[in-house]
Amino acid sequence: MAGQSDYLPPGLPLNRAKWPQECQLKEHYDMRAAALVRQLFERKVTRQIVIQHIDATPESYWDFFRGRLNYWRVTYEVTARNK
């Protein structure tokens, strides 16, 4: 990451194992969203696979996961447009 993310609180220790469980889970879902969007743009997975991953996510994290999917989709669209 090129700096502090927009969803994690400032001042977290560098050792991720010392982060609160909530922050660890958010980072996990953010990284999973980034990987899914990258694979989608590379045509390695289908939208149906993405929907299955959303459904497999605990309901309390659906909005967060969808938000991160949208964030990474926009990021990849901008990156692809600038190539």
SERO-4910 file (N, C-alpha, C, O; in steps of 0.05 Angstrom, whole numbers):
BEGIN
 pado doro    nc1    nc2    nc3   cac1   cac2   cac3    cc1    cc2    cc3    oc1    oc2    oc3
  Met    A     17    -23      0      0      0      0     18     25      0     39     25     12
  Ala    A      8     44    -14     24     69    -16     15     89      6     14    113      0
  Gly    A      9     80     29      1     97     51    -22     85     66    -29     61     62
  Gln    A    -34    100     84    -56     90    100    -81     86     83    -88    103     67
  Ser    A    -94     64     87   -118     58     72   -141     75     83   -139     87    105
  Asp    A   -163     76     68   -185     93     77   -204     79     96   -222     91    107
  Tyr    A   -200     53    101   -218     38    118   -205     29    144   -219     19    162
  Leu    A   -179     31    147   -165     23    172   -159     48    189   -152     69    178
  Pro    A   -161     46    215   -156     69    232   -126     75    232   -109     57    229
  Pro    A   -119    100    236    -90    107    238    -77     96    263    -91     90    283
  Gly    A    -51     92    262    -36     84    285    -35     54    290    -27     46    312
  Leu    A    -42     38    271    -40      9    274    -11      1    274      5     13    260
  Pro    A     -3    -20    290     24    -29    290     31    -42    263     13    -51    248
  Leu    A     57    -42    256     65    -54    231     60    -84    230     54    -95    209
  Asn    A     61    -97    253     56   -125    255     26   -130    253     11   -124    272
  Arg    A     17   -141    231    -12   -145    227    -24   -165    247    -48   -164    252
  Ala    A     -8   -182    258    -18   -201    278    -27   -187    303    -43   -198    319
  Lys    A    -18   -163    308    -25   -147    331    -50   -130    326    -59   -116    344
  Trp    A    -60   -129    301    -83   -114    295   -108   -126    308   -108   -150    312
  Pro    A   -128   -110    313   -154   -122    322   -165   -140    300   -160   -136    277
  Gln    A   -180   -160    309   -192   -179    290   -208   -165    268   -207   -173    245
  Glu    A   -223   -145    275   -239   -130    255   -222   -119    233   -229   -120    209
  Cys    A   -199   -107    240   -181    -96    220   -169   -117    202   -165   -114    178
  Gln    A   -162   -140    214   -150   -162    199   -170   -172    179   -163   -178    156
  Leu    A   -195   -175    187   -216   -184    169   -221   -164    146   -224   -172    123
  Lys    A   -221   -139    153   -225   -118    132   -202   -119    111   -207   -117     87
  Glu    A   -178   -122    121   -156   -124    102   -158   -149     85   -153   -149     61
  His    A   -167   -171     97   -170   -196     82   -191   -192     60   -186   -200     37
  Tyr    A   -214   -180     66   -234   -177     46   -226   -156     25   -233   -159      1
  Asp    A   -210   -137     32   -199   -117     13   -180   -131     -6   -182   -127    -31
  Met    A   -162   -148      4   -143   -162    -13   -158   -182    -31   -150   -186    -54
  Arg    A   -179   -195    -20   -194   -214    -36   -209   -199    -59   -210   -209    -81
  Ala    A   -220   -176    -53   -233   -160    -73   -214   -151    -95   -221   -153   -119
  Ala    A   -190   -143    -87   -170   -135   -107   -163   -158   -125   -161   -155   -150
  Ala    A   -159   -181   -114   -152   -205   -130   -174   -213   -148   -170   -220   -172
  Leu    A   -199   -212   -139   -222   -220   -156   -225   -200   -179   -230   -209   -202
  Val    A   -222   -175   -174   -225   -155   -196   -203   -158   -216   -207   -157   -240
  Arg    A   -178   -163   -206   -156   -167   -225   -161   -192   -242   -157   -191   -266
  Gln    A   -170   -214   -230   -176   -238   -245   -199   -234   -264   -199   -245   -286
  Leu    A   -218   -218   -256   -241   -212   -274   -232   -196   -298   -240   -202   -321
  Phe    A   -214   -177   -295   -204   -161   -317   -186   -178   -335   -184   -174   -359
  Glu    A   -172   -198   -323   -156   -216   -339   -172   -239   -351   -161   -257   -364
  Arg    A   -198   -239   -346   -216   -259   -356   -210   -287   -345   -214   -307   -359
  Lys    A   -200   -289   -321   -194   -315   -308   -218   -324   -292   -220   -348   -286
  Val    A   -235   -306   -284   -260   -313   -270   -283   -299   -283   -280   -279   -297
  Thr    A   -307   -309   -277   -331   -296   -288   -345   -280   -266   -337   -282   -242
  Arg    A   -364   -264   -273   -379   -249   -254   -394   -268   -235   -398   -261   -211
  Gln    A   -402   -291   -244   -415   -310   -227   -397   -319   -204   -407   -322   -182
  Ile    A   -372   -322   -209   -353   -329   -188   -351   -307   -167   -351   -312   -143
  Val    A   -351   -282   -177   -351   -259   -159   -376   -259   -141   -374   -254   -117
  Ile    A   -399   -264   -153   -424   -266   -138   -423   -288   -117   -432   -285    -95
  Gln    A   -411   -311   -124   -408   -333   -105   -390   -324    -81   -396   -332    -59
  His    A   -369   -309    -87   -352   -299    -65   -367   -279    -47   -363   -280    -23
  Ile    A   -384   -263    -59   -400   -244    -43   -419   -260    -25   -422   -254     -1
  Asp    A   -432   -280    -37   -450   -297    -21   -436   -312      1   -448   -318     22
  Ala    A   -411   -320     -3   -396   -335     17   -385   -317     39   -377   -326     60
  Thr    A   -387   -291     35   -377   -271     55   -399   -269     77   -422   -268     70
  Pro    A   -391   -267    102   -411   -263    123   -427   -237    117   -417   -217    108
  Glu    A   -453   -239    123   -471   -217    117   -463   -191    129   -468   -170    117
  Ser    A   -450   -191    151   -441   -166    164   -419   -152    148   -414   -128    152
  Tyr    A   -406   -165    129   -385   -153    113   -393   -150     84   -376   -141     68
  Trp    A   -418   -156     76   -426   -153     48   -422   -125     38   -410   -121     17
  Asp    A   -431   -105     52   -429    -77     43   -399    -69     40   -392    -57     20
  Phe    A   -383    -77     60   -355    -70     58   -342    -84     34   -327    -71     19
  Phe    A   -348   -110     31   -336   -125      9   -344   -114    -18   -328   -111    -36
  Arg    A   -370   -107    -21   -380    -95    -46   -367    -68    -51   -359    -62    -74
  Gly    A   -364    -53    -30   -350    -27    -33   -322    -30    -42   -312    -14    -59
  Arg    A   -307    -49    -32   -280    -54    -40   -279    -65    -69   -261    -58    -84
  Leu    A   -298    -82    -76   -299    -91   -104   -303    -67   -123   -289    -66   -143
  Asn    A   -320    -49   -116   -325    -25   -132   -300     -8   -133   -293      3   -154
  Tyr    A   -287     -4   -110   -263     12   -109   -242      0   -129   -230     15   -145
  Trp    A   -237    -26   -127   -216    -38   -144   -225    -39   -173   -208    -37   -190
  Arg    A   -251    -41   -179   -260    -40   -206   -253    -13   -219   -243    -12   -241
  Val    A   -260      8   -204   -254     35   -214   -224     39   -218   -215     50   -238
  Thr    A   -208     29   -199   -179     31   -200   -168     17   -225   -151     28   -239
  Tyr    A   -178     -7   -230   -169    -22   -253   -178     -9   -279   -164    -10   -299
  Glu    A   -202      2   -280   -212     16   -304   -194     40   -310   -187     44   -333
  Val    A   -188     55   -290   -170     79   -294   -143     70   -303   -131     82   -322
  Thr    A   -132     49   -291   -106     39   -299   -106     29   -327    -87     34   -342
  Ala    A   -127     14   -335   -129      3   -362   -131     26   -382   -121     24   -405
  Arg    A   -146     47   -375   -150     69   -393   -124     85   -398   -120     95   -420
  Asn    A   -107     85   -378    -82    101   -380    -59     85   -394    -38     97   -398
  Lys    A    -63     60   -400    -42     44   -413    -41     51   -443    -24     39   -457
***
